[in-house]
């Protein structure tokens, strides 16, 4: 290739490149301006009705000559002067400009905003029937009360004199009938924020939110505008929760773990399952640091069952007090004879099974066995006071203290000179008796009468009978034996 040919080729390439660059430049400039933009441009032509201004893009701007008149109606501009104007309309052929957002420029700008669905700024100036009066660039517009917010408007006064962004939903009669909506813009903003937020979370994510609503089955938590998750009642706390309000309150700020995100289909928000309790570890995993066999603890009765009561001895750790572990002093048929839900009780940990997540507790062990040390408290031959608990054919059951019931055998009472006094006793009456024998191991105490001159040797009754006496169990055994005979 000759030098001339190379030279011509370079020129051709430069022309192609220059044309491409110019095209790209013009295309970029054409997209620079939008309705409402302020510009400062140089006047390039002045006509009888319009003035043309360099907008800095490939499209020149045009402003009505009357827009540039001074207060006396004079026109003092020349070609080359610079002016500050606003973009009120943009189309393929020209950019319409205005000196201020009023007059002809104002009307054109509002109409263009309606066509392009461009948000406009407006001030709420009054409350009228069905909604609000809104000033849009000097024009009076109407915003229905349902379109002022995404939430129900309870107090219209709250919005009075506030400035917001609106979308023009109706533009009729040359601007004499303008209807606007703030709700549309808010919904669009919420949708954008919702999509952006959902892209940042997945199962296992830790989120912060505010409790928005409580239901019988759980709590709804607002995570972001337009995004709610639900924590089931079982996921509110490691402790047993009967009602969601026992664990959280409306408006409370909480942290939660995302368990699942389930797509509900096009146009529907995904279902987000949350857990508040999993923000802390499972207390059963650290059981040995909270509960040990043999310990005496204070706990709260959380619920009653036919077979006993469940007591929470540490956060999220419940143990069972069986009916048989509720009292040394009497046979318990129902748990509510001893405790009720909400009671704080002392318990002894009898056993712990971390694998089965079971804790066995005892109330009676915490209270102490009244039969322990009974032989020291009730010495043989001593006279004590007791209350008649019950009359049986085989004798009188005398309660000496809670949990300690002794027997005055019928044979002893009948042989006494004071038998009639004991026979007249009624349940609840107080009487004096003599301790005849004490068997702490078998939980039995036998009694003799007091003041019997003819038979005051109580020792003659002590130890002679091989029949079990002293406890309710012994009494029933004696009665059964007699029935069999």
C-alpha positions as semicolon CSV with decimal commas, in nm:
position;residue;x (nm);y (nm);z (nm)
1;X;0,000;0,000;0,000
2;X;0,133;0,341;-0,101
3;X;0,182;0,625;0,142
4;X;-0,107;0,809;-0,021
5;X;-0,340;0,511;0,025
6;X;-0,239;0,479;0,390
7;X;-0,301;0,849;0,438
8;X;-0,649;0,827;0,280
9;X;-0,736;0,522;0,496
10;X;-0,636;0,701;0,815
11;X;-0,852;0,998;0,718
12;X;-1,146;0,768;0,650
13;X;-1,098;0,596;0,991
14;X;-1,077;0,928;1,168
15;X;-1,399;1,044;1,000
16;X;-1,576;0,724;1,104
17;X;-1,449;0,752;1,460
18;X;-1,540;1,119;1,480
19;X;-1,889;1,057;1,346
20;X;-1,935;0,778;1,600
21;X;-1,811;0,992;1,885
22;X;-2,034;1,282;1,779
23;X;-2,335;1,052;1,761
24;X;-2,265;0,915;2,106
25;X;-2,213;1,266;2,240
26;X;-2,540;1,393;2,094
27;X;-2,727;1,086;2,218
28;X;-2,594;1,140;2,568
29;X;-2,679;1,508;2,565
30;X;-3,032;1,440;2,452
31;X;-3,097;1,241;2,767
32;X;-2,960;1,499;3,007
33;X;-3,267;1,714;3,063
34;X;-3,594;1,630;3,230
35;X;-3,900;1,822;3,336
36;X;-3,826;2,052;3,628
37;X;-3,452;2,083;3,564
38;X;-3,306;2,435;3,598
39;X;-3,069;2,546;3,321
40;X;-2,850;2,850;3,253
41;X;-2,814;2,894;2,877
42;X;-2,707;3,148;2,616
43;X;-2,966;3,319;2,392
44;X;-2,899;3,214;2,033
45;X;-3,200;3,371;1,858
46;X;-3,475;3,622;1,939
47;X;-3,803;3,610;1,745
48;X;-4,123;3,808;1,765
49;X;-4,297;3,549;1,986
50;X;-4,024;3,311;2,105
51;X;-3,665;3,319;2,226
52;X;-3,427;3,029;2,154
53;X;-3,170;2,925;2,411
54;X;-2,873;2,688;2,399
55;X;-2,960;2,418;2,656
56;X;-2,624;2,244;2,634
57;X;-2,787;1,946;2,461
58;X;-2,853;1,865;2,093
59;X;-3,200;2,021;2,132
60;X;-3,234;2,397;2,168
61;X;-3,473;2,537;2,421
62;X;-3,756;2,776;2,348
63;X;-3,921;3,020;2,585
64;X;-4,206;3,258;2,511
65;X;-4,083;3,615;2,469
66;X;-4,342;3,737;2,719
67;X;-4,177;3,518;2,986
68;X;-3,870;3,744;2,968
69;X;-4,046;4,081;2,995
70;X;-3,975;4,289;3,303
71;X;-4,245;4,428;3,533
72;X;-4,299;4,727;3,302
73;X;-4,330;4,503;2,999
74;X;-3,989;4,581;2,858
75;X;-3,758;4,330;2,684
76;X;-3,390;4,389;2,756
77;X;-3,215;4,075;2,630
78;X;-2,980;4,036;2,333
79;X;-2,835;3,738;2,150
80;X;-2,546;3,607;2,357
81;X;-2,699;3,698;2,693
82;X;-2,732;3,417;2,946
83;X;-3,064;3,342;3,116
84;X;-3,175;3,113;3,399
85;X;-3,483;2,909;3,313
86;X;-3,667;2,586;3,404
87;X;-3,748;2,290;3,180
88;X;-4,125;2,254;3,164
89;X;-4,154;2,013;2,871
90;X;-3,926;1,789;2,667
91;X;-4,010;1,629;2,333
92;X;-3,820;1,503;2,030
93;X;-3,802;1,842;1,860
94;X;-3,762;2,098;2,133
95;X;-3,722;2,177;2,500
96;X;-3,983;2,420;2,634
97;X;-3,848;2,658;2,898
98;X;-4,001;2,899;3,148
99;X;-3,852;3,173;3,364
100;X;-4,054;3,062;3,663
101;X;-4,286;2,774;3,751
102;X;-4,591;2,989;3,691
103;X;-4,794;3,130;3,408
104;X;-4,785;2,943;3,079
105;X;-4,480;2,751;3,185
106;X;-4,657;2,627;3,494
107;X;-4,952;2,487;3,304
108;X;-4,728;2,316;3,053
109;X;-4,516;2,166;3,328
110;X;-4,813;2,024;3,518
111;X;-4,962;1,879;3,201
112;X;-4,627;1,725;3,106
113;X;-4,590;1,580;3,456
114;X;-4,934;1,421;3,414
115;X;-4,843;1,268;3,078
116;X;-4,502;1,142;3,194
117;X;-4,629;1,038;3,538
118;X;-4,351;1,250;3,689
119;X;-4,389;1,321;4,063
120;X;-4,461;1,681;4,157
121;X;-4,428;1,867;4,483
122;X;-4,739;1,997;4,649
123;X;-4,847;2,160;4,973
124;X;-5,162;2,054;5,158
125;X;-5,351;2,379;5,201
126;X;-5,691;2,269;5,324
127;X;-5,930;1,994;5,427
128;X;-6,237;1,958;5,207
129;X;-6,513;1,703;5,167
130;X;-6,363;1,366;5,081
131;X;-6,001;1,474;5,091
132;X;-5,750;1,758;5,074
133;X;-5,686;2,072;4,876
134;X;-5,326;2,068;4,747
135;X;-5,128;2,353;4,590
136;X;-4,928;2,227;4,289
137;X;-4,711;2,509;4,149
138;X;-4,985;2,759;4,219
139;X;-5,260;2,537;4,083
140;X;-5,529;2,396;4,310
141;X;-5,549;2,016;4,303
142;X;-5,759;1,761;4,489
143;X;-5,620;1,458;4,675
144;X;-5,884;1,205;4,793
145;X;-5,839;1,107;5,155
146;X;-5,782;0,744;5,048
147;X;-5,490;0,858;4,831
148;X;-5,304;1,057;5,093
149;X;-5,135;0,760;5,264
150;X;-5,095;0,384;5,248
151;X;-5,250;0,357;5,592
152;X;-5,598;0,461;5,699
153;X;-5,614;0,835;5,763
154;X;-5,772;0,886;6,103
155;X;-5,684;1,252;6,158
156;X;-5,674;1,473;5,847
157;X;-5,534;1,764;6,047
158;X;-5,201;1,581;6,072
159;X;-5,134;1,641;5,701
160;X;-5,239;2,007;5,689
161;X;-4,965;2,250;5,569
162;X;-4,723;1,964;5,499
163;X;-4,539;1,942;5,168
164;X;-4,527;1,603;4,993
165;X;-4,463;1,452;4,654
166;X;-4,770;1,357;4,451
167;X;-4,850;1,192;4,121
168;X;-5,104;1,364;3,897
169;X;-5,371;1,105;3,818
170;X;-5,614;1,335;3,637
171;X;-5,555;1,655;3,438
172;X;-5,868;1,796;3,273
173;X;-6,019;2,122;3,150
174;X;-5,681;2,281;3,092
175;X;-5,577;2,239;3,453
176;X;-5,903;2,337;3,620
177;X;-5,961;1,976;3,732
178;X;-5,644;1,820;3,876
179;X;-5,649;1,509;4,094
180;X;-5,334;1,383;4,263
181;X;-5,226;1,076;4,465
182;X;-4,954;1,042;4,721
183;X;-5,040;0,681;4,789
184;X;-4,926;0,567;4,444
185;X;-4,577;0,703;4,503
186;X;-4,559;0,555;4,851
187;X;-4,661;0,213;4,721
188;X;-4,397;0,230;4,448
189;X;-4,135;0,330;4,703
190;X;-4,242;0,049;4,937
191;X;-4,225;-0,202;4,651
192;X;-3,873;-0,089;4,561
193;X;-3,758;-0,111;4,922
194;X;-3,929;-0,450;4,961
195;X;-3,750;-0,595;4,659
196;X;-3,418;-0,451;4,772
197;X;-3,461;-0,592;5,123
198;X;-3,566;-0,940;5,006
199;X;-3,248;-0,962;4,799
200;X;-3,043;-0,925;5,116
201;X;-3,199;-1,205;5,326
202;X;-3,224;-1,582;5,312
203;X;-3,287;-1,871;5,551
204;X;-3,053;-1,828;5,847
205;X;-3,029;-1,448;5,820
206;X;-3,057;-1,239;6,137
207;X;-3,304;-0,953;6,100
208;X;-3,425;-0,662;6,310
209;X;-3,790;-0,567;6,317
210;X;-4,081;-0,424;6,507
211;X;-4,377;-0,625;6,637
212;X;-4,667;-0,500;6,425
213;X;-4,954;-0,730;6,525
214;X;-5,032;-1,012;6,769
215;X;-5,255;-1,306;6,684
216;X;-5,350;-1,614;6,887
217;X;-5,100;-1,822;6,686
218;X;-4,802;-1,587;6,691
219;X;-4,660;-1,240;6,627
220;X;-4,619;-1,048;6,299
221;X;-4,296;-0,853;6,272
222;X;-4,235;-0,569;6,025
223;X;-3,884;-0,614;5,886
224;X;-3,890;-0,337;5,623
225;X;-4,155;-0,122;5,454
226;X;-4,396;-0,369;5,295
227;X;-4,219;-0,673;5,440
228;X;-4,359;-0,871;5,733
229;X;-4,254;-1,200;5,884
230;X;-4,436;-1,419;6,136
231;X;-4,295;-1,583;6,446
232;X;-4,516;-1,874;6,554
233;X;-4,605;-1,883;6,922
234;X;-4,373;-2,183;6,963
235;X;-4,084;-1,972;6,829
236;X;-4,127;-1,675;7,063
237;X;-3,946;-1,818;7,364
238;X;-3,782;-2,134;7,493
239;X;-4,022;-2,102;7,784
240;X;-4,378;-2,220;7,730
241;X;-4,593;-1,933;7,600
242;X;-4,970;-1,952;7,637
243;X;-5,038;-1,617;7,468
244;X;-4,807;-1,415;7,237
245;X;-4,853;-1,107;7,455
246;X;-4,680;-1,297;7,736
247;X;-4,360;-1,287;7,528
248;X;-4,369;-0,970;7,312
249;X;-4,561;-0,643;7,286
250;X;-4,685;-0,444;6,984
251;X;-4,423;-0,189;6,879
252;X;-4,143;-0,377;7,053
253;X;-3,814;-0,393;6,862
254;X;-3,689;-0,751;6,831
255;X;-3,419;-0,953;6,661
256;X;-3,514;-1,276;6,488
257;X;-3,369;-1,554;6,277
258;X;-3,516;-1,626;5,935
259;X;-3,630;-1,990;5,928
260;X;-3,790;-2,006;5,581
261;X;-3,886;-1,784;5,289
262;X;-4,170;-1,930;5,083
263;X;-4,271;-1,786;4,746
264;X;-4,647;-1,725;4,732
265;X;-4,666;-1,665;4,357
266;X;-4,664;-1,363;4,128
267;X;-4,789;-1,043;4,282
268;X;-4,788;-1,182;4,635
269;X;-4,545;-1,111;4,915
270;X;-4,336;-1,413;5,021
271;X;-4,415;-1,592;5,345
272;X;-4,131;-1,537;5,592
273;X;-4,111;-1,759;5,899
274;X;-3,912;-1,620;6,190
275;X;-3,782;-1,736;6,528
276;X;-3,710;-1,507;6,819
277;X;-3,614;-1,784;7,059
278;X;-3,334;-1,908;6,835
279;X;-3,149;-1,584;6,891
280;X;-3,039;-1,754;7,212
281;X;-2,918;-2,112;7,250
282;X;-3,139;-2,404;7,348
283;X;-3,116;-2,418;7,730
284;X;-3,133;-2,800;7,716
285;X;-2,792;-2,794;7,545
286;X;-2,647;-2,631;7,855
287;X;-2,860;-2,820;8,107
288;X;-2,582;-2,923;8,346
289;X;-2,494;-2,559;8,414
290;X;-2,852;-2,481;8,518
291;X;-3,001;-2,790;8,686
292;X;-2,841;-3,075;8,880
293;X;-2,993;-3,370;9,063
294;X;-3,025;-3,305;9,436
295;X;-3,042;-2,927;9,405
296;X;-3,318;-2,728;9,567
297;X;-3,449;-2,457;9,334
298;X;-3,723;-2,199;9,311
299;X;-3,954;-2,233;9,011
300;X;-4,276;-2,107;8,861
301;X;-4,572;-2,336;8,801
302;X;-4,644;-2,295;8,429
303;X;-4,924;-2,549;8,381
304;X;-5,119;-2,825;8,550
305;X;-5,179;-3,175;8,416
306;X;-5,390;-3,471;8,539
307;X;-5,071;-3,637;8,665
308;X;-4,897;-3,337;8,821
309;X;-4,763;-2,987;8,765
310;X;-4,492;-2,852;8,536
311;X;-4,253;-2,608;8,698
312;X;-4,005;-2,387;8,510
313;X;-3,684;-2,398;8,713
314;X;-3,473;-2,199;8,460
315;X;-3,549;-2,012;8,139
316;X;-3,688;-2,270;7,897
317;X;-3,637;-2,560;8,137
318;X;-3,949;-2,727;8,277
319;X;-3,968;-3,020;8,513
320;X;-4,258;-3,234;8,635
321;X;-4,376;-3,258;8,992
322;X;-4,579;-3,580;8,997
323;X;-4,886;-3,597;9,221
324;X;-4,700;-3,842;9,443
325;X;-4,426;-3,579;9,497
326;X;-4,651;-3,301;9,614
327;X;-4,717;-3,378;9,978
328;X;-4,596;-3,591;10,267
329;X;-4,906;-3,515;10,466
330;X;-5,192;-3,625;10,242
331;X;-5,278;-3,812;9,928
332;X;-5,310;-3,566;9,637
333;X;-5,569;-3,645;9,370
334;X;-5,544;-3,324;9,169
335;X;-5,250;-3,086;9,136
336;X;-5,466;-2,781;9,205
337;X;-5,512;-2,908;9,562
338;X;-5,154;-2,793;9,621
339;X;-5,056;-2,541;9,352
340;X;-5,198;-2,328;9,072
341;X;-5,049;-2,185;8,755
342;X;-4,828;-1,885;8,832
343;X;-4,731;-2,001;9,183
344;X;-4,364;-1,981;9,276
345;X;-4,264;-2,296;9,465
346;X;-3,955;-2,460;9,610
347;X;-3,863;-2,793;9,453
348;X;-3,589;-3,051;9,479
349;X;-3,445;-3,194;9,156
350;X;-3,487;-3,571;9,184
351;X;-3,346;-3,669;8,843
352;X;-3,236;-3,520;8,509
353;X;-3,250;-3,689;8,168
354;X;-3,100;-3,453;7,904
355;X;-3,149;-3,703;7,620
356;X;-3,525;-3,724;7,676
357;X;-3,540;-3,363;7,798
358;X;-3,701;-3,462;8,126
359;X;-3,656;-3,323;8,475
360;X;-3,823;-3,488;8,773
361;X;-3,902;-3,259;9,065
362;X;-4,043;-3,289;9,417
363;X;-4,225;-3,033;9,625
364;X;-4,260;-3,255;9,928
365;X;-3,885;-3,315;9,949
366;X;-3,829;-2,940;9,951
367;X;-4,078;-2,899;10,235
368;X;-3,922;-3,180;10,435
369;X;-4,065;-3,508;10,568
370;X;-4,259;-3,441;10,890
371;X;-4,186;-3,797;11,009
372;X;-3,814;-3,729;11,021
373;X;-3,721;-3,683;11,391
374;X;-4,074;-3,763;11,511
375;X;-3,942;-3,989;11,791
376;X;-3,750;-3,694;11,931
377;X;-4,047;-3,459;11,915
378;X;-4,291;-3,715;12,062
379;X;-4,133;-3,914;12,342
380;X;-4,309;-4,219;12,483
381;X;-4,508;-4,132;12,797
382;X;-4,543;-3,761;12,718
383;X;-4,883;-3,596;12,713
384;X;-4,961;-3,396;12,400
385;X;-5,256;-3,216;12,246
386;X;-5,412;-3,339;11,922
387;X;-5,715;-3,273;11,705
388;X;-5,970;-3,540;11,629
389;X;-5,944;-3,604;11,258
390;X;-6,181;-3,898;11,218
391;X;-6,368;-4,167;11,408
392;X;-6,336;-4,526;11,298
393;X;-6,463;-4,855;11,445
394;X;-6,105;-4,944;11,535
395;X;-6,033;-4,614;11,713
396;X;-5,981;-4,243;11,690
397;X;-5,744;-4,081;11,439
398;X;-5,577;-3,790;11,617
399;X;-5,374;-3,531;11,421
400;X;-5,074;-3,413;11,619
401;X;-4,930;-3,178;11,353
402;X;-4,957;-3,141;10,973
403;X;-4,862;-3,479;10,830
404;X;-4,855;-3,664;11,163
405;X;-5,167;-3,866;11,248
406;X;-5,169;-4,108;11,540
407;X;-5,417;-4,376;11,649
408;X;-5,597;-4,409;11,981
409;X;-5,713;-4,774;11,954
410;X;-6,075;-4,846;12,042
411;X;-5,961;-5,121;12,281
412;X;-5,752;-4,869;12,478
413;X;-6,021;-4,603;12,477
414;X;-6,298;-4,847;12,585
415;X;-6,087;-4,974;12,877
416;X;-6,038;-4,620;13,000
417;X;-6,242;-4,472;13,283
418;X;-6,272;-4,159;13,064
419;X;-6,399;-4,346;12,758
420;X;-6,719;-4,141;12,745
421;X;-6,522;-3,815;12,719
422;X;-6,336;-3,942;12,412
423;X;-6,653;-4,087;12,261
424;X;-6,816;-3,741;12,278
425;X;-6,540;-3,582;12,073
426;X;-6,628;-3,450;11,728
427;X;-6,392;-3,400;11,430
428;X;-6,200;-3,080;11,490
429;X;-6,215;-3,103;11,871
430;X;-5,890;-3,065;12,064
431;X;-5,800;-3,332;12,322
432;X;-5,509;-3,452;12,539
433;X;-5,350;-3,790;12,468
434;X;-5,047;-3,984;12,585
435;X;-4,778;-4,108;12,346
436;X;-4,783;-4,489;12,383
437;X;-4,537;-4,592;12,113
438;X;-4,347;-4,437;11,819
439;X;-4,216;-4,620;11,512
440;X;-4,047;-4,359;11,292
441;X;-3,943;-4,609;11,025
442;X;-4,296;-4,747;10,981
443;X;-4,454;-4,403;11,040
444;X;-4,675;-4,514;11,327
445;X;-4,768;-4,354;11,658
446;X;-5,001;-4,525;11,909
447;X;-5,181;-4,326;12,179
448;X;-5,327;-4,387;12,524
449;X;-5,583;-4,193;12,728
450;X;-5,500;-3,934;12,993
451;X;-5,613;-3,931;13,358
452;X;-5,726;-4,293;13,372
453;X;-5,683;-4,392;13,742
454;X;-5,793;-4,750;13,689
455;X;-5,581;-4,805;13,389
456;X;-5,308;-4,537;13,388
457;X;-5,035;-4,782;13,300
458;X;-5,017;-4,681;12,931
459;X;-4,712;-4,905;12,900
460;X;-4,940;-5,209;12,926
461;X;-5,079;-5,110;12,587
462;X;-4,745;-5,027;12,436
463;X;-4,599;-5,284;12,203
464;X;-4,855;-5,557;12,285
465;X;-5,036;-5,538;11,956
466;X;-4,878;-5,674;11,642
467;X;-5,130;-5,485;11,435
468;X;-4,997;-5,194;11,224
469;X;-5,109;-4,858;11,365
470;X;-5,018;-4,493;11,327
471;X;-5,064;-4,402;10,960
472;X;-5,361;-4,382;10,731
473;X;-5,219;-4,680;10,543
474;X;-5,202;-4,883;10,865
475;X;-5,554;-4,783;10,958
476;X;-5,694;-4,896;10,626
477;X;-5,503;-5,222;10,647
478;X;-5,655;-5,288;10,989
479;X;-6,004;-5,216;10,860
480;X;-5,955;-5,449;10,563
481;X;-5,839;-5,730;10,786
482;X;-6,151;-5,693;11,002
483;X;-6,372;-5,696;10,696
484;X;-6,213;-6,020;10,577
485;X;-6,285;-6,183;10,911
